[in-house]
């Protein structure tokens, strides 16, 4: 099998290390989807040089000219939805419907960020003196690095790279080791759109080697990372030695609060979707339901009914509702979390195990799992399992629900289901997260609003929305006296 190359300075080139690694289909680990470069420090240095050279020309193009290239890539993206979706499913395991959903979301993100770049790169402000024109511009930083995750391997690079490029930066994108083919599909859009050489570069390899070399380099002016809190925290520590700007989108332990006046059917549907779509492997997934005791039994009946309808299987099959988890390490981590929940006394009412027989024997499949009798101090109520595991916590009242929802180290997303407007607003004000929802699941987002967490879920200027370009630019204030 031929090894896929890095994309550096407009060319697909092999690694200087002359080593490769296999990527395997999580639905069938005997199937190798491709061999990829195991890049080293020398490859990173070469890529940075190419991006620095390209920056001199890309940064001085008008934003409208930069937008032309990006719009051409966007047009190709719309044409290649099915092609890209197949690659995502083969590498990540999510269903084809989920993969297409990821691409459609990326299209919306890209449309918005191109538009943002065309009108949000400066502003005129009134001066305090007569005869002075005062305004500011946003200037690109230089060479920036994007370290993408495996759970949304297409959408996240779009959300990060597009604001960086439209603002005039050049970019090095390192995909997760589990999903390099999806990253390559993203880069090919820009290659086929004739983006100038060196403006967008792509390098595969491990985070410990290639990723760390990017983070350590003083030539990298900003790093945008999505992944675990532990890795993100370390990136920030290392990057701070060079005062490198960091944008970290990390873990979550998102709570859906359900009050006794809620529409339980809608709440159950939202919980089952947000907890088990993409096999629960998204940072905004609902991993905790915090519910008032009087409606617990009725809600569980509806929730279990929804979850039992989920068909687990290979993501390419049209009837599959939930695919495998993304690799052996993820499988073992999730199963370990389930065992901790059982050992602490939580009760499994649905699922709880690995699927191994028949069509499942060559893949990494886990049953959709629901725990009840969960207390707020349990491991499964505090730590991110990052898989198809939902913990249900019963509470006595609204105040207790808010306290339990916030009593975790993470602060990414939350939601509340209620028909009480006063309590809904109180929840919005008091819940300690980066995004929150009323009668909508924790996973919902739109591209025109910023996206990012607080506490140990995020650091730096949030992604997306109006803040997308802000992270990748510096402000420059200008004062012109035009009257004597």
C-alpha positions as CSV (number, residue, x, y, z in Angstrom):
1,X,0.0,0.0,0.0
2,X,1.4,3.4,-1.0
3,X,2.1,5.8,1.8
4,X,0.2,9.1,1.7
5,X,2.4,12.2,1.8
6,X,2.4,15.5,3.6
7,X,1.3,18.6,1.7
8,X,4.0,21.3,2.0
9,X,4.7,24.3,-0.1
10,X,2.0,23.2,-2.6
11,X,3.4,19.7,-3.1
12,X,2.7,16.3,-1.7
13,X,6.0,15.2,-0.3
14,X,7.2,12.3,1.9
15,X,8.5,12.7,5.4
16,X,12.2,13.1,6.0
17,X,11.9,10.3,8.6
18,X,10.9,7.8,5.9
19,X,8.5,6.1,8.4
20,X,4.8,5.6,8.2
21,X,1.9,4.3,10.3
22,X,-1.4,2.7,9.4
23,X,-4.9,4.1,9.9
24,X,-7.6,1.4,10.6
25,X,-11.3,1.4,10.1
26,X,-12.9,1.3,13.6
27,X,-15.8,-0.8,12.3
28,X,-13.3,-3.4,11.0
29,X,-9.8,-3.1,12.4
30,X,-8.4,-5.5,9.9
31,X,-9.1,-2.9,7.2
32,X,-6.2,-0.4,6.8
33,X,-7.6,2.7,5.2
34,X,-4.2,4.2,4.4
35,X,-0.6,4.6,5.4
36,X,0.5,8.0,6.6
37,X,3.8,9.9,7.2
38,X,5.2,9.7,10.6
39,X,6.7,13.2,10.5
40,X,9.5,14.4,12.6
41,X,11.0,17.7,13.8
42,X,12.8,18.2,10.4
43,X,9.5,18.0,8.6
44,X,8.0,20.6,10.9
45,X,10.9,23.0,10.4
46,X,10.6,22.6,6.6
47,X,6.9,23.2,6.7
48,X,7.3,26.4,8.8
49,X,9.9,27.7,6.3
50,X,7.4,27.2,3.5
51,X,4.6,28.9,5.4
52,X,6.8,31.8,6.3
53,X,7.8,32.3,2.6
54,X,4.2,32.2,1.5
55,X,3.1,34.7,4.2
56,X,5.1,37.5,2.6
57,X,2.8,37.4,-0.4
58,X,-0.5,36.1,1.1
59,X,-0.7,38.7,3.8
60,X,-0.5,41.6,1.4
61,X,-3.2,40.3,-0.9
62,X,-6.5,42.2,-0.6
63,X,-9.0,40.4,1.6
64,X,-11.3,40.2,-1.5
65,X,-8.6,38.3,-3.4
66,X,-8.1,35.9,-0.5
67,X,-11.9,35.4,-0.3
68,X,-11.9,34.4,-4.0
69,X,-9.6,31.4,-3.3
70,X,-11.6,30.4,-0.3
71,X,-15.0,30.7,-2.1
72,X,-13.6,28.4,-4.9
73,X,-12.7,25.8,-2.2
74,X,-16.1,26.2,-0.7
75,X,-17.7,25.5,-4.0
76,X,-15.7,22.3,-4.3
77,X,-16.7,21.3,-0.8
78,X,-20.3,21.4,-1.7
79,X,-19.6,19.1,-4.7
80,X,-17.7,16.6,-2.6
81,X,-20.0,16.0,0.3
82,X,-20.5,12.3,-0.3
83,X,-16.9,11.7,-1.2
84,X,-15.6,13.3,2.0
85,X,-18.4,11.7,4.1
86,X,-17.1,8.2,3.1
87,X,-13.6,9.1,4.3
88,X,-14.9,10.4,7.6
89,X,-17.0,7.3,8.3
90,X,-14.1,4.9,7.3
91,X,-11.7,6.7,9.7
92,X,-13.9,7.9,12.6
93,X,-16.8,5.3,12.5
94,X,-19.7,7.7,12.6
95,X,-22.6,7.0,10.3
96,X,-22.7,8.4,6.8
97,X,-25.6,10.6,7.8
98,X,-23.6,12.0,10.7
99,X,-20.6,12.5,8.5
100,X,-22.7,14.4,5.9
101,X,-24.1,16.5,8.8
102,X,-20.6,17.4,9.8
103,X,-19.7,18.6,6.3
104,X,-23.0,20.6,5.9
105,X,-22.1,22.3,9.3
106,X,-18.6,23.0,8.0
107,X,-20.1,24.6,4.8
108,X,-22.1,27.0,7.0
109,X,-19.1,27.8,9.1
110,X,-17.0,28.6,6.1
111,X,-19.7,30.8,4.5
112,X,-19.9,32.8,7.7
113,X,-16.2,33.2,8.3
114,X,-15.5,34.3,4.7
115,X,-18.2,37.0,5.1
116,X,-16.7,38.0,8.5
117,X,-13.3,38.5,6.9
118,X,-14.8,40.8,4.2
119,X,-16.1,43.4,6.7
120,X,-14.6,42.8,10.2
121,X,-10.9,43.6,9.6
122,X,-11.1,47.1,11.0
123,X,-13.3,49.9,12.4
124,X,-13.4,53.7,12.5
125,X,-13.9,55.3,15.9
126,X,-14.7,59.0,16.7
127,X,-11.6,61.0,17.8
128,X,-11.6,63.2,20.9
129,X,-9.8,65.9,18.9
130,X,-11.0,68.0,16.0
131,X,-9.4,67.2,12.7
132,X,-8.2,63.7,13.7
133,X,-9.2,60.5,11.9
134,X,-9.0,57.6,14.3
135,X,-9.4,54.0,13.2
136,X,-7.9,50.5,13.8
137,X,-7.1,47.6,11.6
138,X,-6.7,44.0,12.2
139,X,-3.3,42.5,11.1
140,X,-2.5,38.9,10.5
141,X,-0.1,37.3,13.0
142,X,2.1,35.2,10.6
143,X,2.4,31.4,10.5
144,X,-0.3,29.7,12.7
145,X,-0.8,26.1,13.6
146,X,-4.1,24.2,13.8
147,X,-4.1,20.9,15.7
148,X,-7.3,19.1,14.8
149,X,-9.2,16.4,16.7
150,X,-10.4,13.0,15.5
151,X,-14.1,13.4,16.5
152,X,-14.9,16.2,14.1
153,X,-12.0,15.9,11.7
154,X,-13.5,18.0,9.0
155,X,-15.7,20.6,10.7
156,X,-13.0,21.7,13.2
157,X,-10.3,22.4,10.6
158,X,-12.8,24.6,8.7
159,X,-13.8,26.5,11.9
160,X,-10.1,27.2,12.7
161,X,-8.3,27.5,9.3
162,X,-10.8,29.7,7.4
163,X,-10.7,32.7,9.8
164,X,-6.9,32.3,9.9
165,X,-6.6,32.3,6.2
166,X,-9.1,35.0,5.4
167,X,-7.3,37.3,7.9
168,X,-4.0,36.8,6.0
169,X,-2.2,34.2,8.0
170,X,-0.6,31.1,6.5
171,X,-1.5,27.9,8.2
172,X,0.0,24.5,9.2
173,X,-2.7,21.9,9.9
174,X,-1.9,18.7,11.8
175,X,-4.8,16.2,11.9
176,X,-5.3,13.7,14.6
177,X,-3.4,10.4,13.9
178,X,-6.7,8.6,13.7
179,X,-8.2,10.8,10.9
180,X,-5.5,11.9,8.5
181,X,-7.4,11.0,5.4
182,X,-10.2,13.4,6.3
183,X,-7.6,16.1,6.8
184,X,-6.1,15.4,3.4
185,X,-9.6,15.7,1.8
186,X,-9.8,19.2,3.4
187,X,-6.5,20.3,2.1
188,X,-7.2,18.9,-1.5
189,X,-10.1,21.4,-1.7
190,X,-7.6,24.3,-1.5
191,X,-5.1,22.6,-3.7
192,X,-7.7,22.2,-6.4
193,X,-8.8,25.8,-5.8
194,X,-5.3,26.9,-6.8
195,X,-4.5,28.4,-3.4
196,X,-0.9,29.7,-3.6
197,X,1.8,27.3,-2.5
198,X,2.6,27.3,1.2
199,X,-0.5,29.1,2.4
200,X,-2.1,26.0,3.7
201,X,0.1,23.1,4.7
202,X,-0.7,19.6,6.0
203,X,1.6,17.4,8.1
204,X,0.8,14.0,9.7
205,X,2.3,12.3,12.7
206,X,2.1,12.0,16.4
207,X,1.2,14.8,18.8
208,X,4.2,13.9,20.9
209,X,6.6,14.5,18.0
210,X,5.1,16.6,15.2
211,X,2.6,18.4,17.4
212,X,5.1,19.2,20.1
213,X,7.6,20.6,17.5
214,X,4.9,23.0,16.3
215,X,4.0,24.0,19.8
216,X,7.7,24.6,20.8
217,X,8.6,26.6,17.7
218,X,9.0,30.4,18.2
219,X,8.1,30.9,14.6
220,X,4.5,29.7,15.2
221,X,2.5,32.8,16.2
222,X,-0.7,31.1,17.3
223,X,-1.9,27.6,18.1
224,X,-5.6,26.5,17.9
225,X,-6.1,23.2,19.5
226,X,-9.2,20.9,20.1
227,X,-8.8,17.8,22.2
228,X,-8.5,16.7,25.8
229,X,-8.0,19.0,28.7
230,X,-4.8,17.3,29.7
231,X,-3.1,17.7,26.3
232,X,-4.5,21.3,25.9
233,X,-3.1,22.3,29.3
234,X,0.3,21.0,28.4
235,X,0.2,22.8,25.0
236,X,-0.5,26.1,26.8
237,X,2.4,25.6,29.2
238,X,4.9,24.8,26.5
239,X,3.7,27.6,24.2
240,X,3.8,30.2,26.9
241,X,7.6,30.0,26.9
242,X,7.5,31.8,23.6
243,X,4.4,33.9,24.5
244,X,2.7,32.0,21.7
245,X,-1.1,32.7,21.6
246,X,-3.2,29.7,22.3
247,X,-6.8,28.8,21.7
248,X,-7.9,25.7,23.5
249,X,-11.2,23.9,23.0
250,X,-11.1,21.0,25.4
251,X,-13.3,18.6,27.5
252,X,-16.9,18.8,28.8
253,X,-19.2,17.2,31.2
254,X,-22.4,18.8,30.0
255,X,-25.6,18.7,32.0
256,X,-29.2,18.7,30.8
257,X,-31.4,19.9,33.6
258,X,-35.0,18.7,33.4
259,X,-37.6,20.3,35.6
260,X,-40.9,18.7,36.5
261,X,-42.9,21.1,34.3
262,X,-40.9,20.2,31.2
263,X,-42.1,18.5,28.0
264,X,-40.7,15.1,28.8
265,X,-41.1,13.6,25.3
266,X,-39.0,16.5,23.8
267,X,-36.5,16.2,26.6
268,X,-36.1,12.5,26.2
269,X,-35.6,12.8,22.5
270,X,-33.0,15.6,22.9
271,X,-31.1,13.6,25.6
272,X,-31.0,10.4,23.5
273,X,-29.7,12.3,20.5
274,X,-27.2,14.5,22.2
275,X,-25.8,11.6,24.3
276,X,-25.5,9.0,21.5
277,X,-25.1,10.7,18.2
278,X,-21.5,10.2,17.0
279,X,-21.3,7.5,19.7
280,X,-21.2,10.2,22.3
281,X,-17.8,11.4,21.1
282,X,-18.4,15.1,20.9
283,X,-17.4,17.7,23.4
284,X,-20.9,19.2,23.7
285,X,-22.6,15.8,24.1
286,X,-25.1,15.4,27.0
287,X,-23.3,13.2,29.5
288,X,-25.5,14.0,32.5
289,X,-29.2,14.4,33.0
290,X,-30.1,16.2,36.2
291,X,-33.8,15.7,36.8
292,X,-36.4,16.6,39.4
293,X,-37.4,13.4,41.3
294,X,-41.2,13.6,40.7
295,X,-40.7,13.1,36.9
296,X,-37.8,10.7,37.0
297,X,-39.6,7.5,36.3
298,X,-41.7,8.9,33.4
299,X,-38.7,10.4,31.8
300,X,-36.7,7.2,32.1
301,X,-39.5,5.3,30.4
302,X,-39.4,7.6,27.4
303,X,-35.6,7.8,27.3
304,X,-35.1,4.1,27.4
305,X,-37.7,3.7,24.7
306,X,-35.8,6.1,22.5
307,X,-32.4,4.5,23.2
308,X,-33.5,1.0,22.5
309,X,-34.4,2.0,19.0
310,X,-30.8,2.9,18.2
311,X,-29.3,0.4,15.8
312,X,-25.6,-0.1,16.4
313,X,-23.4,-1.1,13.4
314,X,-21.0,-0.2,10.7
315,X,-21.6,3.5,9.8
316,X,-21.9,2.7,6.0
317,X,-25.1,0.7,6.6
318,X,-28.3,2.8,6.0
319,X,-30.1,1.4,9.1
320,X,-27.2,2.2,11.5
321,X,-28.0,4.8,14.1
322,X,-24.7,4.6,16.0
323,X,-21.4,3.5,14.7
324,X,-18.3,2.2,16.6
325,X,-16.1,4.3,18.8
326,X,-12.9,5.6,17.2
327,X,-10.3,3.1,18.0
328,X,-9.1,0.6,20.6
329,X,-7.7,3.2,23.0
330,X,-11.1,4.9,23.1
331,X,-12.9,1.6,23.5
332,X,-10.8,0.7,26.5
333,X,-11.2,4.2,28.1
334,X,-15.0,4.1,27.8
335,X,-15.2,0.5,29.2
336,X,-13.0,1.5,32.1
337,X,-15.4,4.4,32.8
338,X,-18.3,2.1,32.7
339,X,-16.6,-0.3,35.2
340,X,-15.9,2.6,37.5
341,X,-19.6,3.6,37.5
342,X,-20.6,0.0,38.3
343,X,-18.1,-0.3,41.1
344,X,-19.3,3.0,42.7
345,X,-22.8,1.6,42.9
346,X,-24.5,3.2,39.9
347,X,-27.2,1.1,38.2
348,X,-27.1,0.2,34.5
349,X,-30.6,0.3,33.0
350,X,-29.6,0.1,29.3
351,X,-26.4,-1.3,27.7
352,X,-23.2,-1.3,29.6
353,X,-21.0,-3.6,27.5
354,X,-18.9,-4.1,24.4
355,X,-20.5,-5.8,21.4
356,X,-18.3,-8.6,20.2
357,X,-20.4,-11.2,18.3
358,X,-21.1,-11.6,14.6
359,X,-20.6,-8.4,12.7
360,X,-19.2,-6.7,15.8
361,X,-16.2,-9.0,16.3
362,X,-13.8,-7.0,14.2
363,X,-14.8,-3.5,15.4
364,X,-14.9,-1.3,18.4
365,X,-18.6,-1.3,19.3
366,X,-20.1,-0.3,22.6
367,X,-23.8,-0.5,23.6
368,X,-25.6,2.8,24.3
369,X,-25.4,2.9,28.1
370,X,-27.6,4.6,30.7
371,X,-26.7,4.8,34.4
372,X,-29.2,5.6,37.1
373,X,-28.7,5.9,40.9
374,X,-25.8,8.2,40.1
375,X,-24.6,10.6,42.8
376,X,-22.8,13.9,42.0
377,X,-19.5,12.7,43.4
378,X,-19.2,9.6,41.3
379,X,-16.5,9.3,38.6
380,X,-19.1,9.0,35.9
381,X,-20.8,12.2,37.1
382,X,-17.5,14.2,37.3
383,X,-15.2,13.0,34.5
384,X,-15.6,13.0,30.7
385,X,-16.1,9.5,29.5
386,X,-16.3,10.7,25.9
387,X,-18.5,7.8,24.6
388,X,-22.1,6.6,24.6
389,X,-22.6,6.8,28.3
390,X,-25.3,8.9,30.0
391,X,-25.6,9.4,33.8
392,X,-29.0,10.3,35.3
393,X,-29.0,12.2,38.6
394,X,-32.2,12.8,40.5
395,X,-32.6,16.0,42.5
396,X,-35.2,17.5,44.9
397,X,-35.5,20.9,43.4
398,X,-34.3,23.6,40.9
399,X,-31.6,25.0,43.2
400,X,-30.1,21.6,43.8
401,X,-30.1,21.0,40.1
402,X,-28.1,24.2,39.3
403,X,-25.6,23.4,42.0
404,X,-25.0,19.8,40.7
405,X,-24.9,20.9,37.1
406,X,-22.1,23.4,37.9
407,X,-20.1,21.3,40.4
408,X,-17.6,19.9,37.9
409,X,-14.3,21.1,36.6
410,X,-15.6,21.6,33.1
411,X,-17.6,24.5,31.8
412,X,-18.5,23.9,28.1
413,X,-22.2,23.5,27.6
414,X,-25.5,23.1,29.4
415,X,-29.2,23.0,28.8
416,X,-32.5,23.2,30.7
417,X,-35.9,21.9,29.8
418,X,-38.7,23.8,31.5
419,X,-41.8,26.0,30.7
420,X,-41.0,28.3,33.6
421,X,-39.5,31.5,32.0
422,X,-38.2,32.9,35.3
423,X,-36.3,29.7,36.1
424,X,-35.0,29.4,32.5
425,X,-33.5,32.9,32.8
426,X,-32.1,32.2,36.2
427,X,-30.4,29.1,34.8
428,X,-28.9,31.1,32.0
429,X,-27.5,33.6,34.4
430,X,-26.1,31.1,36.9
431,X,-24.9,28.1,34.8
432,X,-21.1,28.4,34.5
433,X,-20.5,27.4,30.9
434,X,-19.5,28.9,27.5
435,X,-22.8,28.1,25.8
436,X,-26.2,27.2,27.2
437,X,-29.6,26.3,26.0
438,X,-33.3,26.4,26.9
439,X,-35.4,23.5,25.6
440,X,-32.6,22.6,23.2
441,X,-29.9,20.0,23.7
442,X,-26.5,20.7,24.9
443,X,-25.0,20.0,21.5
444,X,-26.7,22.7,19.5
445,X,-24.7,25.5,18.0
446,X,-24.8,27.9,15.0
447,X,-21.8,29.4,13.2
448,X,-22.6,33.1,13.9
449,X,-22.1,32.7,17.6
450,X,-18.8,32.1,19.4
451,X,-17.9,28.6,20.5
452,X,-15.8,27.8,23.5
453,X,-15.8,26.8,27.1
454,X,-14.6,28.1,30.5
455,X,-13.0,26.5,33.5
456,X,-11.1,23.5,32.2
457,X,-13.1,23.3,29.0
458,X,-11.5,26.1,27.2
459,X,-8.9,28.9,27.2
460,X,-8.3,31.9,25.0
461,X,-10.6,33.8,22.6
462,X,-13.4,31.4,21.6
463,X,-13.7,29.9,18.1
464,X,-16.3,30.7,15.5
465,X,-18.7,33.6,15.4
466,X,-17.3,37.2,15.5
467,X,-14.4,36.0,17.6
468,X,-13.1,33.5,15.0
469,X,-11.0,36.1,13.2
470,X,-10.1,38.0,16.4
471,X,-7.9,35.2,17.7
472,X,-5.8,35.2,14.5
473,X,-5.2,38.9,14.3
474,X,-3.6,41.8,16.2
475,X,-5.1,45.3,16.5
476,X,-3.3,48.3,15.1
477,X,-4.6,51.8,16.0
478,X,-4.0,54.7,13.6
479,X,-4.4,58.4,14.2
480,X,-4.2,60.9,11.3
481,X,-4.4,64.6,11.8
482,X,-5.7,66.2,8.7
483,X,-6.4,69.8,10.0
484,X,-3.6,72.1,11.1
